[in-house]
Amino acid sequence: MFGAIVLCTAALAFWGGYRLAGGRPSPEALQAIQALQTLQGERDGLAEALAEANKQGILCERTREIDRERDLVAQAELKAAQDERLALAREVSSLKRVIREGGKGVVAVQDLRLASTEAKREFSYSFTLTQLVEEFGPSKGGIEIKLTGKQGSKDETLALKQLKGSKPSKLTMDFEHFQNLEGRLVLPQGFEPHTLVVEVNPKGEKLVGSVETFPWRPGD
């Protein structure tokens, strides 16, 4: 707006000086022309600087977006690697326990998944039971699910039968190679879970019992 006023003023000064000088530009008109040229040069320089600043701002924002995306990918890859390492450590621990206790087979709990449902304080779960010893034969027994967490300020451990409305209320295993189990857990009001514990209670003396603990991290 200020630039437009200056330009109009310079143009009027030039026209007035031209008329007063009988068709020849007066000194005042020449000064106005010089001022006009200077202002035009400053305006062009400012326009270029603004365009460059906008360009740099866009580049900086895109760089930040790329950095954020890279960090998210790195975090996901790190979590996957940590989960895989933890699963392998559990398998090694279970096999060592088989050797130490003289058992012939052991069941691992793998691929635990937790997800929230449309119902309030209700979550779905699924996991896979796998026999770690090849050609072991049938693996039979019971599976117990427990949740550890806080009820107000108190530490609590709740068994599946204490989670009213959860289905199924009892889990069993009977397989040779693997078995998929799934169900729904309904949390009591005010209870905030921290971990989910899966206990494998084998039937007979050929299997070694095991306990697997997982962090409570429901997905969508």
C-alpha positions as CSV (number, residue, x, y, z in Angstrom):
1,M,0.0,0.0,0.0
2,F,2.8,2.4,1.0
3,G,4.7,1.5,-2.2
4,A,1.6,2.3,-4.4
5,I,1.3,5.7,-2.7
6,V,4.9,6.6,-3.2
7,L,4.7,5.5,-6.9
8,C,1.6,7.7,-7.4
9,T,3.2,10.7,-5.7
10,A,6.3,10.3,-7.8
11,A,4.2,10.2,-11.0
12,L,2.3,13.3,-10.0
13,A,5.5,15.1,-9.2
14,F,7.0,14.2,-12.6
15,W,3.9,15.4,-14.5
16,G,3.7,18.6,-12.5
17,G,7.4,19.3,-13.0
18,Y,7.1,18.5,-16.7
19,R,4.2,20.9,-17.2
20,L,5.8,23.7,-15.2
21,A,9.1,23.4,-17.1
22,G,7.2,23.8,-20.4
23,G,7.7,20.2,-21.5
24,R,11.1,19.7,-20.0
25,P,11.5,17.7,-16.8
26,S,12.2,19.9,-13.8
27,P,14.9,19.0,-11.2
28,E,12.1,18.0,-8.8
29,A,10.7,15.6,-11.5
30,L,14.1,14.1,-12.1
31,Q,14.5,13.5,-8.4
32,A,11.1,11.9,-8.3
33,I,12.1,9.6,-11.2
34,Q,15.3,8.6,-9.4
35,A,13.4,8.0,-6.2
36,L,10.9,5.9,-8.1
37,Q,13.7,3.8,-9.7
38,T,15.3,3.3,-6.2
39,L,12.0,2.2,-4.7
40,Q,11.3,-0.2,-7.6
41,G,14.8,-1.7,-7.1
42,E,14.1,-2.1,-3.3
43,R,10.7,-3.5,-4.0
44,D,12.2,-6.1,-6.5
45,G,14.9,-7.0,-4.0
46,L,12.4,-7.5,-1.2
47,A,10.1,-9.6,-3.4
48,E,13.1,-11.9,-4.3
49,A,14.1,-12.1,-0.6
50,L,10.5,-13.0,0.4
51,A,10.3,-15.6,-2.4
52,E,13.6,-17.1,-1.2
53,A,12.5,-17.1,2.4
54,N,9.2,-18.9,1.5
55,K,11.2,-21.4,-0.5
56,Q,13.6,-22.0,2.4
57,G,10.7,-22.3,4.8
58,I,9.0,-25.0,2.7
59,L,12.3,-26.9,2.4
60,C,12.9,-26.7,6.2
61,E,9.3,-27.9,6.9
62,R,9.8,-30.8,4.4
63,T,13.1,-31.7,6.0
64,R,11.4,-31.8,9.4
65,E,8.7,-34.0,8.0
66,I,11.3,-36.4,6.6
67,D,13.1,-36.5,9.9
68,R,9.9,-37.3,11.8
69,E,9.0,-40.0,9.3
70,R,12.5,-41.5,9.6
71,D,12.3,-41.4,13.4
72,L,9.0,-43.2,13.3
73,V,10.3,-45.9,11.0
74,A,13.4,-46.3,13.2
75,Q,11.3,-46.7,16.3
76,A,9.1,-49.3,14.7
77,E,12.1,-51.3,13.5
78,L,13.7,-51.1,16.9
79,K,10.5,-52.3,18.6
80,A,10.2,-55.2,16.2
81,A,13.9,-56.2,16.8
82,Q,13.4,-55.9,20.6
83,D,10.2,-58.1,20.4
84,E,12.0,-60.7,18.3
85,R,14.9,-60.7,20.6
86,L,12.7,-61.1,23.6
87,A,10.8,-64.0,22.0
88,L,14.1,-65.8,21.2
89,A,15.3,-65.2,24.8
90,R,12.1,-66.8,26.1
91,E,12.5,-69.9,23.9
92,V,16.1,-70.3,25.0
93,S,15.0,-69.9,28.7
94,S,12.3,-72.5,28.2
95,L,14.6,-75.0,26.5
96,K,17.1,-74.6,29.3
97,R,14.4,-75.3,31.9
98,V,13.5,-78.5,30.0
99,I,17.0,-79.7,30.2
100,R,17.4,-78.6,33.9
101,E,14.2,-80.2,35.1
102,G,14.5,-83.4,33.0
103,G,11.3,-82.8,31.0
104,K,10.8,-83.8,27.4
105,G,8.8,-80.9,26.0
106,V,7.9,-77.3,26.6
107,V,5.2,-75.0,25.2
108,A,6.0,-71.4,24.1
109,V,3.5,-68.6,24.0
110,Q,4.0,-66.5,20.8
111,D,2.5,-63.7,18.8
112,L,0.4,-62.2,21.6
113,R,-2.0,-59.5,20.3
114,L,-4.2,-57.2,22.3
115,A,-6.8,-54.8,20.8
116,S,-9.5,-52.5,22.1
117,T,-13.1,-53.2,21.1
118,E,-16.1,-51.0,20.7
119,A,-17.3,-52.0,24.2
120,K,-15.9,-49.9,27.1
121,R,-13.1,-51.6,29.0
122,E,-13.3,-54.7,26.8
123,F,-10.2,-56.0,24.9
124,S,-9.7,-58.9,22.5
125,Y,-6.6,-61.1,22.7
126,S,-5.0,-63.8,20.7
127,F,-1.8,-65.9,20.9
128,T,-0.3,-69.1,19.6
129,L,1.0,-72.0,21.6
130,T,3.9,-73.8,20.0
131,Q,5.8,-77.0,21.0
132,L,9.5,-76.2,21.0
133,V,10.7,-79.8,20.9
134,E,10.2,-81.4,17.5
135,E,8.3,-84.7,17.3
136,F,7.2,-84.4,20.9
137,G,3.7,-85.6,20.3
138,P,0.4,-84.2,21.8
139,S,0.7,-81.3,24.3
140,K,-2.2,-81.2,26.7
141,G,-3.1,-79.1,29.7
142,G,-4.7,-75.9,30.9
143,I,-3.9,-72.2,30.2
144,E,-4.3,-69.6,32.8
145,I,-4.5,-65.8,32.0
146,K,-3.8,-63.3,34.7
147,L,-3.5,-59.5,34.7
148,T,-1.3,-57.5,37.0
149,G,-1.9,-53.8,37.6
150,K,-3.3,-51.1,39.9
151,Q,-6.7,-50.9,41.5
152,G,-6.5,-47.3,42.8
153,S,-3.2,-47.2,44.7
154,K,-3.0,-50.9,45.3
155,D,-1.2,-53.6,43.3
156,E,-3.6,-56.3,42.1
157,T,-3.3,-59.6,40.3
158,L,-6.6,-60.8,38.7
159,A,-7.2,-64.3,37.3
160,L,-9.4,-64.9,34.3
161,K,-12.3,-66.1,36.5
162,Q,-12.2,-62.7,38.3
163,L,-12.7,-60.8,35.1
164,K,-16.5,-61.0,35.0
165,G,-17.9,-61.1,31.5
166,S,-14.6,-62.3,29.9
167,K,-15.0,-65.1,27.3
168,P,-14.1,-67.9,27.4
169,S,-13.8,-68.3,31.1
170,K,-11.5,-71.3,30.8
171,L,-8.7,-72.1,28.3
172,T,-7.3,-75.6,27.5
173,M,-4.6,-76.8,25.1
174,D,-4.5,-79.9,23.0
175,F,-2.2,-79.9,20.0
176,E,0.8,-81.5,18.4
177,H,2.6,-78.6,16.7
178,F,0.7,-75.4,17.5
179,Q,-2.7,-74.1,18.6
180,N,-4.3,-70.6,18.3
181,L,-6.3,-69.3,21.2
182,E,-8.3,-66.1,21.4
183,G,-10.9,-64.4,23.5
184,R,-12.1,-61.2,25.2
185,L,-11.2,-59.6,28.5
186,V,-13.5,-57.3,30.4
187,L,-11.6,-55.1,33.0
188,P,-13.2,-54.2,36.3
189,Q,-14.0,-50.5,36.8
190,G,-10.9,-48.6,38.0
191,F,-8.4,-51.4,37.3
192,E,-5.4,-50.3,35.2
193,P,-3.5,-53.3,33.8
194,H,0.3,-53.3,33.4
195,T,1.1,-56.8,32.2
196,L,-0.7,-59.9,30.9
197,V,0.6,-63.2,32.2
198,V,0.0,-66.6,30.5
199,E,0.7,-69.7,32.5
200,V,1.0,-73.1,30.8
201,N,-0.1,-75.9,33.2
202,P,0.8,-79.2,31.4
203,K,-1.1,-82.4,31.9
204,G,1.2,-85.3,32.7
205,E,5.0,-85.4,33.4
206,K,6.3,-85.1,29.9
207,L,5.8,-81.4,29.7
208,V,7.4,-78.6,31.8
209,G,5.2,-75.8,32.9
210,S,6.0,-72.3,31.9
211,V,5.0,-68.7,32.5
212,E,5.2,-65.9,30.0
213,T,4.7,-62.2,30.9
214,F,3.8,-59.5,28.3
215,P,3.4,-55.8,28.6
216,W,-0.1,-54.5,28.3
217,R,0.0,-52.7,25.0
218,P,-3.3,-52.9,23.2
219,G,-3.4,-51.8,19.6
220,D,-6.3,-50.4,17.6
